[in-house]
Amino acid sequence: MRRHDQWLNPMPEIRNMTLNFGPQHPAAHGVLRLILEMDGEVIERADPHIGLLHRGTEKLAESKPFNQSIGYMDRLDYVSMMCNEHAYVLAIEKLLGVTPPVRAQYIRVMFDEITRVLNHLMWLGAHGLDIGAMTIFLYCFREREDLMDCYEAVSGTRMHATYYRPGGVYRDLPDQMPQYAASKWHSAAEVAKLNDGRQGSMLDFIDAFADRFPGCVDEYETLLTDNRIWKQRTVDIGIVSPERALQLGFTGPMLRGSGIEWDLRKKQPYEVYPKLDFDIPIGVNGDCYDRYLVRIEEMRQSARIIKQCVGWLRENPGPVILDDHKLTPPKREDMKGNMESLIHHFKLFTEGYCAPAGEVYTAVEHPKGEFGIYLVSDGANKPYRLKVRAAGFAHLAAINEMASGHMLADVVAIIGTMDVVFGEIDR
């Protein structure tokens, strides 16, 4: 029997709940454990547990020659492969005191921007999917396919390219793009249409992509920017003030979305960025919607940079890697027929090379923010210490502050707006 006073007050007692949240985001597939303390459906505390994807990248690099750890960098943020390589390769070049040929620098910058577009397309498709916009995912992956083909054409692989090398890049851009072949699934007319933009060189293909891509971004905006459901899910969610964004160590679109114009490509320029014309988009309110708009505009600016790089590369042939075979491999045909080249090749890929003792820090404007490599050498052929400054680490650390007071469904939008990938966060 109920006591008399329970009949007078039928409201049940509300207890705070502790929830394990996730997996949710495609890049948090079971490797983000987010512990939420809930008051009903309102979040009182969010505690992210990191380390579930820890693969010991920094420790592994200490046991391998400098030039054998480039492939590990691709696997950190596995959506921004070549940008990770770039920071590491720049650190080795800074230790060695070498500068790659200008053509290699333009190729690197062009592929950095292709990688930025790849990253933002993955982010936009996944972020949309997470908070209920299904269609945008299909649109984004349509353009990603063309850029993945560019990765494959220069390096032989669609994701973990290992294309940047100390002293330049692995090889020059190919004169022809791979063609689709006829099959029982596609008629000759369909295959001809697919191959329409692939008749010229790789530069022609990238140029054509950069020309049509702003129109594709317009399509994304038509789907989302003024969509009332999208705005209800993102406007005034996860607001971070400019002062607080600086204190929390935000970089990249997370910082620019709060209104701070900080971009390493302009403020601490590297490679040939000072020679290129582009703008830095910034937000006003520091909410999820502003960070969305910043990344959308960044894709347009990347297309601008790619166009400029293509124009320069068309007119300026030349070497794409240094001719010092203590640091770079000799040509394959030389290695097959020349004893000295064979020795260079053998020693480079077994022992590598010794870098002068010292310490360097290099950072690139990664699609997610400042991606830095702190490299310590004791004069041996492998790093004494390697530390990766992951852009997403500081952002995830702020999830408690960004999510407290919001509803449970808003956590999904906040994880999405951070553009987290745990390969780099956990390392």
Secondary structure in CASP SS format (residue, H / E / C, confidence):
PFRMAT SS
TARGET T0000
AUTHOR 0000-0000-0000
METHOD secondary structure of the structure
MODEL  1
M C 1.00
R C 1.00
R C 1.00
H H 1.00
D H 1.00
Q H 1.00
W H 1.00
L H 1.00
N C 1.00
P C 1.00
M C 1.00
P C 1.00
E C 1.00
I C 1.00
R C 1.00
N C 1.00
M E 1.00
T E 1.00
L E 1.00
N E 1.00
F E 1.00
G C 1.00
P C 1.00
Q C 1.00
H C 1.00
P H 1.00
A H 1.00
A H 1.00
H C 1.00
G C 1.00
V C 1.00
L C 1.00
R E 1.00
L E 1.00
I E 1.00
L E 1.00
E E 1.00
M E 1.00
D E 1.00
G C 1.00
E C 1.00
V E 1.00
I E 1.00
E E 1.00
R E 1.00
A E 1.00
D E 1.00
P E 1.00
H E 1.00
I C 1.00
G C 1.00
L C 1.00
L C 1.00
H C 1.00
R C 1.00
G C 1.00
T H 1.00
E H 1.00
K H 1.00
L H 1.00
A H 1.00
E C 1.00
S C 1.00
K C 1.00
P C 1.00
F H 1.00
N H 1.00
Q H 1.00
S C 1.00
I H 1.00
G H 1.00
Y H 1.00
M H 1.00
D H 1.00
R C 1.00
L C 1.00
D C 1.00
Y C 1.00
V C 1.00
S C 1.00
M H 1.00
M H 1.00
C H 1.00
N H 1.00
E H 1.00
H H 1.00
A H 1.00
Y H 1.00
V H 1.00
L H 1.00
A H 1.00
I H 1.00
E H 1.00
K H 1.00
L H 1.00
L H 1.00
G C 1.00
V C 1.00
T C 1.00
P C 1.00
P C 1.00
V H 1.00
R H 1.00
A H 1.00
Q H 1.00
Y H 1.00
I H 1.00
R H 1.00
V H 1.00
M H 1.00
F H 1.00
D H 1.00
E H 1.00
I H 1.00
T H 1.00
R H 1.00
V H 1.00
L H 1.00
N H 1.00
H H 1.00
L H 1.00
M H 1.00
W H 1.00
L H 1.00
G H 1.00
A H 1.00
H H 1.00
G H 1.00
L H 1.00
D H 1.00
I C 1.00
G C 1.00
A C 1.00
M C 1.00
T H 1.00
I H 1.00
F H 1.00
L H 1.00
Y H 1.00
C H 1.00
F H 1.00
R H 1.00
E H 1.00
R H 1.00
E H 1.00
D H 1.00
L H 1.00
M H 1.00
D H 1.00
C H 1.00
Y H 1.00
E H 1.00
A H 1.00
V H 1.00
S H 1.00
G C 1.00
T C 1.00
R C 1.00
M C 1.00
H C 1.00
A C 1.00
T C 1.00
Y C 1.00
Y E 1.00
R E 1.00
P C 1.00
G C 1.00
G E 1.00
V E 1.00
Y C 1.00
R C 1.00
D C 1.00
L C 1.00
P C 1.00
D C 1.00
Q C 1.00
M C 1.00
P C 1.00
Q C 1.00
Y C 1.00
A C 1.00
A C 1.00
S C 1.00
K C 1.00
W C 1.00
H C 1.00
S C 1.00
A H 1.00
A H 1.00
E H 1.00
V H 1.00
A H 1.00
K H 1.00
L H 1.00
N C 1.00
D H 1.00
G H 1.00
R H 1.00
Q C 1.00
G C 1.00
S C 1.00
M H 1.00
L H 1.00
D H 1.00
F H 1.00
I H 1.00
D H 1.00
A H 1.00
F H 1.00
A H 1.00
D H 1.00
R H 1.00
F H 1.00
P H 1.00
G H 1.00
C H 1.00
V H 1.00
D H 1.00
E H 1.00
Y H 1.00
E H 1.00
T H 1.00
L H 1.00
L H 1.00
T C 1.00
D C 1.00
N C 1.00
R H 1.00
I H 1.00
W H 1.00
K H 1.00
Q H 1.00
R H 1.00
T H 1.00
V C 1.00
D C 1.00
I C 1.00
G C 1.00
I C 1.00
V C 1.00
S C 1.00
P H 1.00
E H 1.00
R H 1.00
A H 1.00
L H 1.00
Q H 1.00
L C 1.00
G C 1.00
F C 1.00
T C 1.00
G C 1.00
P H 1.00
M H 1.00
L H 1.00
R H 1.00
G C 1.00
S C 1.00
G C 1.00
I C 1.00
E C 1.00
W C 1.00
D C 1.00
L H 1.00
R H 1.00
K H 1.00
K H 1.00
Q C 1.00
P C 1.00
Y C 1.00
E C 1.00
V C 1.00
Y H 1.00
P H 1.00
K H 1.00
L C 1.00
D C 1.00
F C 1.00
D C 1.00
I C 1.00
P C 1.00
I C 1.00
G C 1.00
V C 1.00
N C 1.00
G C 1.00
D C 1.00
C H 1.00
Y H 1.00
D H 1.00
R H 1.00
Y H 1.00
L H 1.00
V H 1.00
R H 1.00
I H 1.00
E H 1.00
E H 1.00
M H 1.00
R H 1.00
Q H 1.00
S H 1.00
A H 1.00
R H 1.00
I H 1.00
I H 1.00
K H 1.00
Q H 1.00
C H 1.00
V H 1.00
G H 1.00
W H 1.00
L H 1.00
R H 1.00
E H 1.00
N C 1.00
P C 1.00
G C 1.00
P C 1.00
V C 1.00
I E 1.00
L C 1.00
D C 1.00
D C 1.00
H C 1.00
K C 1.00
L C 1.00
T C 1.00
P C 1.00
P C 1.00
K C 1.00
R H 1.00
E H 1.00
D H 1.00
M H 1.00
K H 1.00
G H 1.00
N C 1.00
M H 1.00
E H 1.00
S H 1.00
L H 1.00
I H 1.00
H H 1.00
H H 1.00
F H 1.00
K H 1.00
L H 1.00
F H 1.00
T H 1.00
E C 1.00
G C 1.00
Y C 1.00
C C 1.00
A C 1.00
P C 1.00
A C 1.00
G E 1.00
E E 1.00
V E 1.00
Y E 1.00
T E 1.00
A E 1.00
V E 1.00
E E 1.00
H E 1.00
P C 1.00
K C 1.00
G E 1.00
E E 1.00
F E 1.00
G E 1.00
I E 1.00
Y E 1.00
L E 1.00
V E 1.00
S E 1.00
D C 1.00
G C 1.00
A C 1.00
N C 1.00
K C 1.00
P C 1.00
Y C 1.00
R E 1.00
L E 1.00
K E 1.00
V E 1.00
R E 1.00
A C 1.00
A H 1.00
G H 1.00
F H 1.00
A H 1.00
H H 1.00
L H 1.00
A H 1.00
A C 1.00
I H 1.00
N H 1.00
E H 1.00
M H 1.00
A H 1.00
S C 1.00
G C 1.00
H C 1.00
M E 1.00
L H 1.00
A H 1.00
D H 1.00
V H 1.00
V H 1.00
A H 1.00
I H 1.00
I H 1.00
G H 1.00
T H 1.00
M H 1.00
D C 1.00
V C 1.00
V C 1.00
F H 1.00
G H 1.00
E H 1.00
I H 1.00
D H 1.00
R C 1.00
END
